[in-house]
Amino acid sequence: MQARPRQFKETIVADFTSFAGDKFSTGEMKPIIDKQFKLSDCKEAHEYMEAKKNKGKIVLIVKEH
């Protein structure tokens, strides 16, 4: 996707949002979270992403409760 023109990316985002936006709100669709990292481990998170090890989203935990 990086090499695609900005307008192409904007169209994909708009199409996806119109299709799935409400489905995320209602819980019908849920994101796939592959791995979570503490913010202090952001270097490891980036290395994990660069190595293309993830099968879903990588989440940085900014503040723990």
Backbone as XML, in Angstrom:
<?xml version="1.0"?>
<chain id="A" units="angstrom">
  <residue number="1" name="MET">
    <atom name="N" x="0.804" y="-1.193" z="0.000"/>
    <atom name="CA" x="0.000" y="0.000" z="0.000"/>
    <atom name="C" x="0.853" y="1.266" z="0.000"/>
  </residue>
  <residue number="2" name="GLN">
    <atom name="N" x="2.077" y="1.197" z="0.475"/>
    <atom name="CA" x="2.898" y="2.406" z="0.573"/>
    <atom name="C" x="3.099" y="3.076" z="-0.780"/>
  </residue>
  <residue number="3" name="ALA">
    <atom name="N" x="3.218" y="2.291" z="-1.844"/>
    <atom name="CA" x="3.511" y="2.863" z="-3.151"/>
    <atom name="C" x="2.257" y="3.359" z="-3.875"/>
  </residue>
  <residue number="4" name="ARG">
    <atom name="N" x="1.108" y="3.122" z="-3.301"/>
    <atom name="CA" x="-0.142" y="3.536" z="-3.945"/>
    <atom name="C" x="-0.360" y="5.033" z="-3.783"/>
  </residue>
  <residue number="5" name="PRO">
    <atom name="N" x="-1.038" y="5.653" z="-4.746"/>
    <atom name="CA" x="-1.351" y="7.086" z="-4.638"/>
    <atom name="C" x="-2.283" y="7.374" z="-3.460"/>
  </residue>
  <residue number="6" name="ARG">
    <atom name="N" x="-2.163" y="8.556" z="-2.909"/>
    <atom name="CA" x="-2.953" y="8.958" z="-1.746"/>
    <atom name="C" x="-4.456" y="8.813" z="-2.010"/>
  </residue>
  <residue number="7" name="GLN">
    <atom name="N" x="-4.916" y="9.222" z="-3.180"/>
    <atom name="CA" x="-6.348" y="9.151" z="-3.491"/>
    <atom name="C" x="-6.839" y="7.703" z="-3.465"/>
  </residue>
  <residue number="8" name="PHE">
    <atom name="N" x="-6.033" y="6.772" z="-3.946"/>
    <atom name="CA" x="-6.386" y="5.351" z="-3.918"/>
    <atom name="C" x="-6.578" y="4.882" z="-2.477"/>
  </residue>
  <residue number="9" name="LYS">
    <atom name="N" x="-5.647" y="5.263" z="-1.599"/>
    <atom name="CA" x="-5.732" y="4.883" z="-0.189"/>
    <atom name="C" x="-6.961" y="5.492" z="0.473"/>
  </residue>
  <residue number="10" name="GLU">
    <atom name="N" x="-7.237" y="6.755" z="0.156"/>
    <atom name="CA" x="-8.408" y="7.421" z="0.734"/>
    <atom name="C" x="-9.698" y="6.728" z="0.307"/>
  </residue>
  <residue number="11" name="THR">
    <atom name="N" x="-9.757" y="6.275" z="-0.928"/>
    <atom name="CA" x="-10.946" y="5.567" z="-1.418"/>
    <atom name="C" x="-11.128" y="4.247" z="-0.691"/>
  </residue>
  <residue number="12" name="ILE">
    <atom name="N" x="-10.040" y="3.517" z="-0.493"/>
    <atom name="CA" x="-10.119" y="2.242" z="0.228"/>
    <atom name="C" x="-10.603" y="2.459" z="1.656"/>
  </residue>
  <residue number="13" name="VAL">
    <atom name="N" x="-10.072" y="3.465" z="2.324"/>
    <atom name="CA" x="-10.483" y="3.755" z="3.702"/>
    <atom name="C" x="-11.961" y="4.125" z="3.748"/>
  </residue>
  <residue number="14" name="ALA">
    <atom name="N" x="-12.400" y="4.975" z="2.834"/>
    <atom name="CA" x="-13.814" y="5.384" z="2.804"/>
    <atom name="C" x="-14.725" y="4.188" z="2.538"/>
  </residue>
  <residue number="15" name="ASP">
    <atom name="N" x="-14.348" y="3.339" z="1.597"/>
    <atom name="CA" x="-15.153" y="2.151" z="1.291"/>
    <atom name="C" x="-15.229" y="1.210" z="2.487"/>
  </residue>
  <residue number="16" name="PHE">
    <atom name="N" x="-14.099" y="0.994" z="3.136"/>
    <atom name="CA" x="-14.074" y="0.103" z="4.297"/>
    <atom name="C" x="-14.904" y="0.679" z="5.436"/>
  </residue>
  <residue number="17" name="THR">
    <atom name="N" x="-14.773" y="1.983" z="5.663"/>
    <atom name="CA" x="-15.518" y="2.631" z="6.739"/>
    <atom name="C" x="-17.024" y="2.531" z="6.498"/>
  </residue>
  <residue number="18" name="SER">
    <atom name="N" x="-17.452" y="2.744" z="5.275"/>
    <atom name="CA" x="-18.886" y="2.659" z="4.994"/>
    <atom name="C" x="-19.390" y="1.225" z="5.136"/>
  </residue>
  <residue number="19" name="PHE">
    <atom name="N" x="-18.548" y="0.233" z="4.836"/>
    <atom name="CA" x="-18.941" y="-1.165" z="4.966"/>
    <atom name="C" x="-18.900" y="-1.651" z="6.415"/>
  </residue>
  <residue number="20" name="ALA">
    <atom name="N" x="-17.822" y="-1.327" z="7.119"/>
    <atom name="CA" x="-17.578" y="-1.973" z="8.414"/>
    <atom name="C" x="-17.691" y="-1.058" z="9.620"/>
  </residue>
  <residue number="21" name="GLY">
    <atom name="N" x="-17.793" y="0.239" z="9.418"/>
    <atom name="CA" x="-17.790" y="1.164" z="10.551"/>
    <atom name="C" x="-18.776" y="0.814" z="11.638"/>
  </residue>
  <residue number="22" name="ASP">
    <atom name="N" x="-20.035" y="0.591" z="11.271"/>
    <atom name="CA" x="-21.053" y="0.248" z="12.261"/>
    <atom name="C" x="-20.839" y="-1.141" z="12.844"/>
  </residue>
  <residue number="23" name="LYS">
    <atom name="N" x="-20.250" y="-2.018" z="12.070"/>
    <atom name="CA" x="-20.029" y="-3.389" z="12.543"/>
    <atom name="C" x="-19.017" y="-3.424" z="13.688"/>
  </residue>
  <residue number="24" name="PHE">
    <atom name="N" x="-18.052" y="-2.527" z="13.673"/>
    <atom name="CA" x="-17.115" y="-2.441" z="14.795"/>
    <atom name="C" x="-17.817" y="-1.845" z="16.016"/>
  </residue>
  <residue number="25" name="SER">
    <atom name="N" x="-18.669" y="-0.869" z="15.779"/>
    <atom name="CA" x="-19.397" y="-0.219" z="16.878"/>
    <atom name="C" x="-20.316" y="-1.191" z="17.601"/>
  </residue>
  <residue number="26" name="THR">
    <atom name="N" x="-20.956" y="-2.074" z="16.854"/>
    <atom name="CA" x="-21.897" y="-3.021" z="17.448"/>
    <atom name="C" x="-21.231" y="-4.286" z="17.971"/>
  </residue>
  <residue number="27" name="GLY">
    <atom name="N" x="-19.975" y="-4.489" z="17.623"/>
    <atom name="CA" x="-19.268" y="-5.689" z="18.049"/>
    <atom name="C" x="-19.399" y="-6.850" z="17.077"/>
  </residue>
  <residue number="28" name="GLU">
    <atom name="N" x="-20.099" y="-6.627" z="15.962"/>
    <atom name="CA" x="-20.239" y="-7.678" z="14.955"/>
    <atom name="C" x="-18.884" y="-8.033" z="14.345"/>
  </residue>
  <residue number="29" name="MET">
    <atom name="N" x="-18.024" y="-7.037" z="14.215"/>
    <atom name="CA" x="-16.658" y="-7.254" z="13.743"/>
    <atom name="C" x="-15.701" y="-6.761" z="14.831"/>
  </residue>
  <residue number="30" name="LYS">
    <atom name="N" x="-14.596" y="-7.476" z="14.988"/>
    <atom name="CA" x="-13.595" y="-7.085" z="15.976"/>
    <atom name="C" x="-12.213" y="-7.142" z="15.330"/>
  </residue>
  <residue number="31" name="PRO">
    <atom name="N" x="-11.343" y="-6.199" z="15.693"/>
    <atom name="CA" x="-9.984" y="-6.247" z="15.137"/>
    <atom name="C" x="-9.227" y="-7.454" z="15.689"/>
  </residue>
  <residue number="32" name="ILE">
    <atom name="N" x="-8.330" y="-7.978" z="14.905"/>
    <atom name="CA" x="-7.491" y="-9.084" z="15.352"/>
    <atom name="C" x="-6.212" y="-8.480" z="15.918"/>
  </residue>
  <residue number="33" name="ILE">
    <atom name="N" x="-6.015" y="-8.670" z="17.206"/>
    <atom name="CA" x="-4.820" y="-8.147" z="17.870"/>
    <atom name="C" x="-3.819" y="-9.282" z="17.988"/>
  </residue>
  <residue number="34" name="ASP">
    <atom name="N" x="-2.685" y="-9.108" z="17.351"/>
    <atom name="CA" x="-1.652" y="-10.135" z="17.348"/>
    <atom name="C" x="-0.845" y="-10.100" z="18.641"/>
  </residue>
  <residue number="35" name="LYS">
    <atom name="N" x="-0.408" y="-8.900" z="19.015"/>
    <atom name="CA" x="0.479" y="-8.797" z="20.177"/>
    <atom name="C" x="0.395" y="-7.397" z="20.758"/>
  </residue>
  <residue number="36" name="GLN">
    <atom name="N" x="0.563" y="-7.315" z="22.080"/>
    <atom name="CA" x="0.581" y="-6.036" z="22.772"/>
    <atom name="C" x="1.954" y="-5.815" z="23.391"/>
  </residue>
  <residue number="37" name="PHE">
    <atom name="N" x="2.410" y="-4.569" z="23.312"/>
    <atom name="CA" x="3.694" y="-4.182" z="23.888"/>
    <atom name="C" x="3.494" y="-2.976" z="24.785"/>
  </residue>
  <residue number="38" name="LYS">
    <atom name="N" x="4.241" y="-2.909" z="25.867"/>
    <atom name="CA" x="4.269" y="-1.691" z="26.681"/>
    <atom name="C" x="4.964" y="-0.605" z="25.868"/>
  </residue>
  <residue number="39" name="LEU">
    <atom name="N" x="4.612" y="0.632" z="26.128"/>
    <atom name="CA" x="5.220" y="1.745" z="25.409"/>
    <atom name="C" x="6.740" y="1.727" z="25.574"/>
  </residue>
  <residue number="40" name="SER">
    <atom name="N" x="7.201" y="1.302" z="26.730"/>
    <atom name="CA" x="8.647" y="1.235" z="26.966"/>
    <atom name="C" x="9.330" y="0.175" z="26.091"/>
  </residue>
  <residue number="41" name="ASP">
    <atom name="N" x="8.537" y="-0.724" z="25.505"/>
    <atom name="CA" x="9.067" y="-1.761" z="24.616"/>
    <atom name="C" x="8.783" y="-1.454" z="23.150"/>
  </residue>
  <residue number="42" name="CYS">
    <atom name="N" x="8.635" y="-0.169" z="22.820"/>
    <atom name="CA" x="8.260" y="0.198" z="21.443"/>
    <atom name="C" x="9.333" y="-0.213" z="20.428"/>
  </residue>
  <residue number="43" name="LYS">
    <atom name="N" x="10.585" y="-0.255" z="20.831"/>
    <atom name="CA" x="11.631" y="-0.699" z="19.906"/>
    <atom name="C" x="11.395" y="-2.153" z="19.498"/>
  </residue>
  <residue number="44" name="GLU">
    <atom name="N" x="11.073" y="-2.998" z="20.473"/>
    <atom name="CA" x="10.793" y="-4.399" z="20.180"/>
    <atom name="C" x="9.542" y="-4.533" z="19.314"/>
  </residue>
  <residue number="45" name="ALA">
    <atom name="N" x="8.549" y="-3.692" z="19.571"/>
    <atom name="CA" x="7.322" y="-3.721" z="18.769"/>
    <atom name="C" x="7.629" y="-3.374" z="17.315"/>
  </residue>
  <residue number="46" name="HIS">
    <atom name="N" x="8.463" y="-2.378" z="17.122"/>
    <atom name="CA" x="8.815" y="-1.971" z="15.766"/>
    <atom name="C" x="9.620" y="-3.063" z="15.061"/>
  </residue>
  <residue number="47" name="GLU">
    <atom name="N" x="10.524" y="-3.686" z="15.775"/>
    <atom name="CA" x="11.305" y="-4.782" z="15.202"/>
    <atom name="C" x="10.400" y="-5.956" z="14.833"/>
  </residue>
  <residue number="48" name="TYR">
    <atom name="N" x="9.420" y="-6.233" z="15.677"/>
    <atom name="CA" x="8.447" y="-7.299" z="15.423"/>
    <atom name="C" x="7.685" y="-7.007" z="14.134"/>
  </residue>
  <residue number="49" name="MET">
    <atom name="N" x="7.275" y="-5.749" z="13.980"/>
    <atom name="CA" x="6.545" y="-5.334" z="12.784"/>
    <atom name="C" x="7.446" y="-5.415" z="11.547"/>
  </residue>
  <residue number="50" name="GLU">
    <atom name="N" x="8.664" y="-4.902" z="11.647"/>
    <atom name="CA" x="9.580" y="-4.926" z="10.508"/>
    <atom name="C" x="9.905" y="-6.346" z="10.060"/>
  </residue>
  <residue number="51" name="ALA">
    <atom name="N" x="9.935" y="-7.274" z="11.009"/>
    <atom name="CA" x="10.216" y="-8.677" z="10.690"/>
    <atom name="C" x="8.992" y="-9.379" z="10.102"/>
  </residue>
  <residue number="52" name="LYS">
    <atom name="N" x="7.875" y="-8.656" z="10.030"/>
    <atom name="CA" x="6.616" y="-9.172" z="9.474"/>
    <atom name="C" x="6.160" y="-10.435" z="10.192"/>
  </residue>
  <residue number="53" name="LYS">
    <atom name="N" x="6.294" y="-10.430" z="11.515"/>
    <atom name="CA" x="5.875" y="-11.577" z="12.316"/>
    <atom name="C" x="4.401" y="-11.511" z="12.683"/>
  </residue>
  <residue number="54" name="ASN">
    <atom name="N" x="3.808" y="-10.339" z="12.578"/>
    <atom name="CA" x="2.428" y="-10.179" z="13.039"/>
    <atom name="C" x="1.417" y="-10.704" z="12.027"/>
  </residue>
  <residue number="55" name="LYS">
    <atom name="N" x="0.339" y="-11.246" z="12.557"/>
    <atom name="CA" x="-0.789" y="-11.723" z="11.752"/>
    <atom name="C" x="-2.026" y="-10.857" z="12.006"/>
  </residue>
  <residue number="56" name="GLY">
    <atom name="N" x="-1.885" y="-9.878" z="12.847"/>
    <atom name="CA" x="-2.961" y="-8.950" z="13.178"/>
    <atom name="C" x="-2.340" y="-7.641" z="13.611"/>
  </residue>
  <residue number="57" name="LYS">
    <atom name="N" x="-3.082" y="-6.877" z="14.365"/>
    <atom name="CA" x="-2.609" y="-5.569" z="14.810"/>
    <atom name="C" x="-1.618" y="-5.686" z="15.960"/>
  </residue>
  <residue number="58" name="ILE">
    <atom name="N" x="-0.674" y="-4.770" z="15.964"/>
    <atom name="CA" x="0.275" y="-4.625" z="17.064"/>
    <atom name="C" x="-0.179" y="-3.416" z="17.867"/>
  </residue>
  <residue number="59" name="VAL">
    <atom name="N" x="-0.354" y="-3.603" z="19.167"/>
    <atom name="CA" x="-0.878" y="-2.547" z="20.019"/>
    <atom name="C" x="0.185" y="-2.094" z="21.001"/>
  </residue>
  <residue number="60" name="LEU">
    <atom name="N" x="0.378" y="-0.786" z="21.111"/>
    <atom name="CA" x="1.242" y="-0.229" z="22.150"/>
    <atom name="C" x="0.360" y="0.198" z="23.312"/>
  </residue>
  <residue number="61" name="ILE">
    <atom name="N" x="0.677" y="-0.301" z="24.486"/>
    <atom name="CA" x="-0.069" y="0.074" z="25.683"/>
    <atom name="C" x="0.593" y="1.312" z="26.260"/>
  </residue>
  <residue number="62" name="VAL">
    <atom name="N" x="-0.132" y="2.424" z="26.199"/>
    <atom name="CA" x="0.418" y="3.706" z="26.622"/>
    <atom name="C" x="0.353" y="3.853" z="28.128"/>
  </residue>
  <residue number="63" name="LYS">
    <atom name="N" x="-0.753" y="3.473" z="28.719"/>
    <atom name="CA" x="-0.930" y="3.620" z="30.164"/>
    <atom name="C" x="-1.640" y="2.402" z="30.698"/>
  </residue>
  <residue number="64" name="GLU">
    <atom name="N" x="-1.034" y="1.777" z="31.687"/>
    <atom name="CA" x="-1.672" y="0.617" z="32.305"/>
    <atom name="C" x="-2.506" y="1.092" z="33.488"/>
  </residue>
  <residue number="65" name="HIS">
    <atom name="N" x="-3.621" y="0.424" z="33.707"/>
    <atom name="CA" x="-4.532" y="0.800" z="34.797"/>
    <atom name="C" x="-4.136" y="0.134" z="36.072"/>
  </residue>
</chain>
